[in-house]
């Protein structure tokens, strides 16, 4: 291969960490450079003793199906796999010999049927549960592979191995990030990460309106000196009043010399709704603080009465609460007292006491606070619908 082709092949291998087409281009270049008609990554599952073929260049589905259904058991190369070292090559003409290849059904039937003549494979990676090979096949009419053909591709194997490792790690990180994001969205309360300047670095859906409320656009810093927060929502003022200014609490939470870094505020809107705002500084070793090189604070906002609709069904299924008991339980966790709940539900005080006693017994709780904690935990698992 020319030097520019080698560089392009290497570049495509690493681009293949995110782009499968780039990986295919790189394998295609190795395929052409070696005079091969097919190139693929072959995964030998050492636990189930099965061969999986993927990332095939010039795929022939019928060939893969025939191999899996019948010819895998006749593959003369498989016994050599366990004896190979990482980076070494299996070359059929060297390991088996030309005469033996002509006598074997694997070549006389399978290879001839699909117009192939020779195979070589390099052990790229060995793990406790599997081995990964770069496999190449030549068409009929071409000479069998030789050690010179393998040596000509030795330069590519470390790059294939490193690109595979990076791709696997990237996929794991991506999967973890996706799961973390899903869990964050399922929390029945707002979560926001602010830096010391009041800029929101991260938030879940429940926290998005509170970004506007705590750090409204067009203001300097966060919050007002009076502790009143005003942010436009659907053409009206969404006004909440804090027990003290958010900017002051944020500065204290970001101050490493503060004796009480955790800060807690109470927010109340014009309609009497309430929310708890808790600020917790992230440790200096936390990756968010390291990445942004600034003090960062995790803000959790719990609005009274915010519960997952799915919790009601779970309460019935897990704790056998009646519909009336479920309605009372959900209402009490909004923070109101039993008399107010009776008035809203239109039930007598004696009835509510009976229902509350049954709720405590069935759920294993003893107070409204414990009941609220239980519903919060259920809401985390169920999300906000």
C-alpha positions as CSV (number, residue, x, y, z in Angstrom):
1,X,0.0,0.0,0.0
2,X,1.1,3.5,-0.6
3,X,1.9,5.7,2.4
4,X,-1.2,7.9,1.8
5,X,-3.4,4.8,1.6
6,X,-1.9,3.5,4.8
7,X,-2.7,6.8,6.6
8,X,-6.2,6.9,5.2
9,X,-6.8,3.3,6.4
10,X,-5.5,4.1,9.9
11,X,-7.6,7.3,10.0
12,X,-10.7,5.4,9.0
13,X,-10.2,2.8,11.6
14,X,-10.3,5.4,14.4
15,X,-13.2,7.2,12.7
16,X,-14.9,3.9,12.8
17,X,-15.3,4.3,16.6
18,X,-18.3,6.5,15.8
19,X,-18.9,5.8,12.1
20,X,-19.4,2.2,10.9
21,X,-19.0,3.3,7.3
22,X,-15.5,4.5,8.0
23,X,-14.6,1.2,9.6
24,X,-15.9,-0.5,6.5
25,X,-13.7,1.7,4.3
26,X,-10.7,0.8,6.3
27,X,-11.4,-3.0,6.1
28,X,-12.1,-2.6,2.4
29,X,-8.7,-1.0,1.9
30,X,-7.0,-3.9,3.7
31,X,-9.0,-6.3,1.6
32,X,-7.8,-4.7,-1.7
33,X,-4.2,-4.4,-0.5
34,X,-4.1,-8.2,0.2
35,X,-5.8,-9.3,-3.0
36,X,-8.8,-10.5,-1.0
37,X,-12.4,-10.6,-2.0
38,X,-13.8,-10.6,1.6
39,X,-12.7,-9.2,4.9
40,X,-14.5,-9.5,8.2
41,X,-14.1,-9.5,12.0
42,X,-14.8,-13.0,13.3
43,X,-15.7,-13.4,16.9
44,X,-15.1,-16.8,18.4
45,X,-17.4,-17.2,21.5
46,X,-15.2,-19.5,23.6
47,X,-18.1,-20.0,26.2
48,X,-20.7,-21.2,23.7
49,X,-18.2,-22.3,21.2
50,X,-19.9,-20.4,18.4
51,X,-18.5,-18.2,15.6
52,X,-20.1,-14.8,15.0
53,X,-19.2,-12.9,11.8
54,X,-19.7,-9.1,11.5
55,X,-18.3,-6.1,9.8
56,X,-18.1,-8.0,6.5
57,X,-16.6,-6.3,3.4
58,X,-18.5,-7.5,0.3
59,X,-20.9,-9.6,2.3
60,X,-22.6,-12.7,0.9
61,X,-25.5,-13.6,3.3
62,X,-25.8,-17.1,1.8
63,X,-22.1,-17.8,2.6
64,X,-22.5,-16.7,6.2
65,X,-25.7,-18.8,6.6
66,X,-24.1,-21.9,5.1
67,X,-21.1,-21.6,7.4
68,X,-23.3,-21.2,10.5
69,X,-25.7,-24.0,9.6
70,X,-23.2,-26.7,8.5
71,X,-19.6,-25.8,7.6
72,X,-18.6,-24.3,11.0
73,X,-18.2,-27.8,12.3
74,X,-15.9,-28.6,9.4
75,X,-13.7,-25.5,9.6
76,X,-10.1,-26.8,9.9
77,X,-8.8,-23.5,11.2
78,X,-10.8,-23.5,14.5
79,X,-8.5,-25.9,16.3
80,X,-5.6,-23.6,15.7
81,X,-7.3,-20.6,17.4
82,X,-6.5,-21.6,21.0
83,X,-2.8,-22.0,20.1
84,X,-2.4,-18.6,18.6
85,X,-0.9,-15.5,20.3
86,X,-2.4,-12.1,19.9
87,X,-1.0,-10.5,16.7
88,X,-0.1,-13.9,15.1
89,X,-1.5,-15.2,11.8
90,X,-3.3,-18.4,10.8
91,X,-2.4,-19.0,7.1
92,X,-4.2,-22.1,5.7
93,X,-1.6,-23.0,3.1
94,X,1.1,-23.0,5.8
95,X,-0.9,-24.7,8.6
96,X,-2.7,-27.2,6.5
97,X,-0.7,-27.5,3.3
98,X,-2.0,-27.2,-0.3
99,X,-2.7,-30.9,-0.8
100,X,-4.7,-31.3,2.4
101,X,-6.7,-28.2,1.5
102,X,-7.7,-29.8,-1.8
103,X,-9.0,-32.9,0.1
104,X,-10.9,-31.2,2.8
105,X,-14.7,-30.8,2.3
106,X,-14.4,-27.3,3.8
107,X,-12.5,-26.2,0.7
108,X,-13.8,-28.7,-1.9
109,X,-17.5,-27.9,-1.1
110,X,-17.8,-24.7,0.9
111,X,-15.0,-22.6,-0.6
112,X,-15.6,-23.8,-4.1
113,X,-19.4,-23.1,-3.9
114,X,-18.7,-19.5,-3.1
115,X,-15.7,-18.9,-5.3
116,X,-13.0,-18.8,-2.7
117,X,-9.5,-20.4,-2.6
118,X,-7.6,-19.4,0.6
119,X,-8.0,-17.9,4.0
120,X,-5.8,-16.2,6.5
121,X,-6.7,-14.7,9.9
122,X,-5.0,-12.7,12.6
123,X,-5.9,-12.9,16.3
124,X,-6.6,-9.3,17.1
125,X,-8.0,-9.6,20.7
126,X,-8.3,-12.3,23.3
127,X,-10.7,-11.9,26.2
128,X,-11.9,-14.4,28.8
129,X,-15.2,-15.0,26.9
130,X,-14.2,-14.5,23.3
131,X,-11.5,-14.1,20.7
132,X,-11.6,-11.7,17.8
133,X,-9.9,-12.3,14.4
134,X,-9.4,-10.3,11.3
135,X,-10.3,-12.8,8.6
136,X,-9.5,-12.4,4.9
137,X,-10.5,-14.7,2.0
138,X,-9.1,-14.8,-1.6
139,X,-11.1,-15.7,-4.7
140,X,-10.5,-18.6,-6.9
141,X,-7.8,-18.1,-9.5
142,X,-5.5,-16.4,-7.0
143,X,-2.6,-18.0,-5.2
144,X,-3.0,-19.1,-1.6
145,X,-2.0,-16.7,1.1
146,X,1.7,-16.8,2.2
147,X,3.6,-15.5,5.2
148,X,4.6,-12.5,3.1
149,X,1.0,-11.5,2.7
150,X,0.5,-11.6,6.4
151,X,3.7,-9.6,7.1
152,X,2.5,-6.9,4.6
153,X,-0.5,-6.3,6.9
154,X,1.2,-6.5,10.3
155,X,1.3,-2.7,10.6
156,X,-2.5,-2.6,10.6
157,X,-3.1,-5.0,13.5
158,X,-2.2,-2.7,16.4
159,X,-4.4,0.0,15.0
160,X,-7.3,-2.5,14.5
161,X,-6.8,-3.6,18.1
162,X,-6.7,-0.1,19.5
163,X,-9.6,1.1,17.5
164,X,-11.7,-1.9,18.6
165,X,-10.8,-1.2,22.3
166,X,-11.7,2.5,21.9
167,X,-15.0,1.7,20.1
168,X,-16.0,-0.8,22.8
169,X,-15.1,1.7,25.6
170,X,-16.9,4.5,23.8
171,X,-20.0,2.3,23.4
172,X,-19.9,1.5,27.1
173,X,-19.6,5.1,28.1
174,X,-22.4,6.0,25.7
175,X,-24.6,3.3,27.1
176,X,-23.9,4.5,30.6
177,X,-24.6,8.1,29.7
178,X,-27.9,7.1,28.1
179,X,-28.9,5.1,31.2
180,X,-27.8,8.0,33.5
181,X,-29.8,10.4,31.4
182,X,-32.9,8.2,31.6
183,X,-32.5,7.9,35.4
184,X,-32.1,11.6,35.7
185,X,-35.3,12.3,33.7
186,X,-37.2,9.8,35.9
187,X,-36.5,11.7,39.1
188,X,-39.7,13.3,40.3
189,X,-37.9,16.6,41.2
190,X,-35.7,19.1,39.4
191,X,-32.0,18.6,39.2
192,X,-29.7,21.4,38.0
193,X,-25.9,21.9,38.1
194,X,-24.9,25.6,38.4
195,X,-21.4,27.0,38.3
196,X,-20.4,29.9,40.6
197,X,-21.6,32.5,38.0
198,X,-25.1,31.0,38.0
199,X,-24.8,29.4,34.6
200,X,-26.8,26.1,34.3
201,X,-24.4,23.4,33.1
202,X,-26.8,20.4,33.4
203,X,-30.5,19.9,34.1
204,X,-33.3,17.4,33.8
205,X,-36.7,18.1,32.4
206,X,-38.2,18.8,35.8
207,X,-35.5,21.3,36.5
208,X,-35.7,23.3,33.3
209,X,-38.4,25.7,34.5
210,X,-36.3,26.3,37.6
211,X,-33.3,27.4,35.6
212,X,-35.5,30.3,34.3
213,X,-36.8,31.0,37.7
214,X,-33.5,30.9,39.6
215,X,-31.4,32.4,36.8
216,X,-33.8,34.4,34.6
217,X,-32.5,35.8,31.3
218,X,-31.6,39.4,31.2
219,X,-30.5,39.7,34.9
220,X,-27.0,40.0,36.2
221,X,-26.1,37.1,38.4
222,X,-28.9,34.8,39.7
223,X,-32.1,35.8,41.5
224,X,-32.8,39.2,42.8
225,X,-31.7,41.0,46.0
226,X,-35.2,40.7,47.3
227,X,-35.4,37.0,46.8
228,X,-38.3,37.4,44.3
229,X,-37.8,35.3,41.1
230,X,-39.7,36.3,38.0
231,X,-39.5,34.5,34.7
232,X,-41.9,34.6,31.7
233,X,-43.8,31.4,31.3
234,X,-46.4,31.1,28.5
235,X,-46.9,34.8,28.4
236,X,-47.4,35.4,32.1
237,X,-45.2,36.0,35.1
238,X,-44.2,32.9,37.0
239,X,-43.4,34.5,40.3
240,X,-41.8,32.7,43.2
241,X,-40.5,34.2,46.4
242,X,-37.5,32.6,48.1
243,X,-36.8,32.6,51.8
244,X,-33.5,34.3,50.9
245,X,-31.8,35.3,47.7
246,X,-30.6,32.4,45.5
247,X,-27.4,34.3,44.6
248,X,-26.4,34.5,48.2
249,X,-27.0,30.8,48.8
250,X,-25.0,29.9,45.6
251,X,-22.1,32.0,46.7
252,X,-22.0,30.4,50.1
253,X,-22.3,26.9,48.6
254,X,-19.3,27.7,46.3
255,X,-17.2,29.0,49.1
256,X,-14.8,26.3,50.3
257,X,-14.4,28.1,53.6
258,X,-18.1,27.9,54.4
259,X,-18.8,26.0,57.6
260,X,-22.2,24.9,56.3
261,X,-21.8,24.4,52.5
262,X,-25.2,22.8,52.0
263,X,-27.9,25.4,51.6
264,X,-31.6,25.1,51.7
265,X,-34.3,27.6,50.6
266,X,-38.1,27.6,50.5
267,X,-39.9,28.9,47.4
268,X,-43.5,30.0,47.4
269,X,-45.6,31.2,44.5
270,X,-48.5,33.6,44.3
271,X,-51.0,30.7,44.5
272,X,-49.5,29.3,47.7
273,X,-47.6,26.4,46.0
274,X,-44.3,25.6,47.7
275,X,-41.0,24.1,46.7
276,X,-37.8,23.2,48.5
277,X,-34.5,24.3,46.9
278,X,-31.4,22.5,48.2
279,X,-27.9,23.4,47.1
280,X,-25.1,20.9,47.5
281,X,-21.5,21.8,46.4
282,X,-19.9,19.1,44.2
283,X,-16.5,18.0,45.5
284,X,-13.4,19.3,43.7
285,X,-12.6,15.8,42.5
286,X,-16.0,15.5,40.8
287,X,-15.6,15.2,37.0
288,X,-18.0,18.2,36.4
289,X,-15.9,20.4,38.6
290,X,-12.7,19.1,36.9
291,X,-14.0,19.6,33.4
292,X,-15.2,23.1,33.9
293,X,-12.4,24.1,36.2
294,X,-14.9,26.1,38.4
295,X,-16.8,25.4,41.6
296,X,-20.1,23.7,40.8
297,X,-23.2,23.2,42.8
298,X,-25.9,20.5,42.5
299,X,-29.4,22.1,43.0
300,X,-32.4,19.8,43.8
301,X,-35.9,21.4,43.6
302,X,-38.7,19.4,45.1
303,X,-42.2,20.8,44.4
304,X,-44.9,19.9,46.9
305,X,-47.5,17.7,45.2
306,X,-45.3,16.6,42.3
307,X,-45.8,12.9,42.0
308,X,-45.7,10.3,39.3
309,X,-49.1,9.3,37.9
310,X,-47.9,5.7,37.8
311,X,-47.5,5.7,41.6
312,X,-51.2,5.3,42.0
313,X,-51.3,2.0,40.1
314,X,-48.2,0.8,42.0
315,X,-49.8,1.6,45.3
316,X,-52.8,-0.5,44.4
317,X,-50.7,-3.4,43.1
318,X,-47.9,-3.5,45.8
319,X,-49.9,-2.4,48.8
320,X,-53.5,-3.2,47.9
321,X,-54.6,0.3,48.6
322,X,-58.2,1.0,47.7
323,X,-59.0,3.9,45.3
324,X,-60.1,6.0,48.2
325,X,-57.0,5.3,50.2
326,X,-54.8,6.0,47.2
327,X,-56.5,9.4,46.6
328,X,-55.9,10.3,50.3
329,X,-52.3,9.1,50.3
330,X,-51.5,11.1,47.1
331,X,-53.1,14.2,48.5
332,X,-51.4,14.0,51.9
333,X,-47.9,13.8,50.2
334,X,-48.5,17.3,48.8
335,X,-47.9,18.7,52.2
336,X,-51.4,19.6,53.3
337,X,-52.9,18.4,56.6
338,X,-55.6,15.9,57.2
339,X,-58.4,18.5,57.7
340,X,-57.6,20.1,54.4
341,X,-57.5,16.7,52.7
342,X,-60.9,15.9,54.1
343,X,-62.3,19.1,52.7
344,X,-60.8,18.6,49.3
345,X,-62.0,15.0,49.1
346,X,-65.4,15.7,50.7
347,X,-65.0,13.0,53.4
348,X,-65.6,13.0,57.1
349,X,-62.8,13.3,59.6
350,X,-63.4,9.9,61.1
351,X,-63.4,8.3,57.6
352,X,-60.0,9.9,56.8
353,X,-58.5,8.7,60.1
354,X,-59.6,5.1,59.3
355,X,-58.2,5.4,55.8
356,X,-54.9,6.8,57.0
357,X,-54.5,4.1,59.5
358,X,-55.1,1.5,56.8
359,X,-52.6,3.3,54.5
360,X,-49.9,3.3,57.3
361,X,-50.5,-0.4,58.0
362,X,-50.4,-1.5,54.3
363,X,-47.4,0.5,53.4
364,X,-45.4,-0.1,56.5
365,X,-45.2,3.6,57.3
366,X,-46.1,5.5,60.5
367,X,-46.1,9.2,59.5
368,X,-47.0,11.4,56.6
369,X,-43.3,12.1,56.1
370,X,-42.5,8.4,55.8
371,X,-45.3,8.0,53.4
372,X,-44.1,10.9,51.3
373,X,-40.6,9.4,51.2
374,X,-42.0,6.1,50.0
375,X,-43.9,7.8,47.2
376,X,-40.8,9.7,46.2
377,X,-38.8,6.5,45.9
378,X,-41.6,5.0,43.8
379,X,-41.7,8.1,41.6
380,X,-37.9,7.8,40.9
381,X,-38.4,4.4,39.5
382,X,-41.5,5.2,37.5
383,X,-40.6,8.6,36.2
384,X,-43.0,11.5,35.6
385,X,-45.1,9.7,33.1
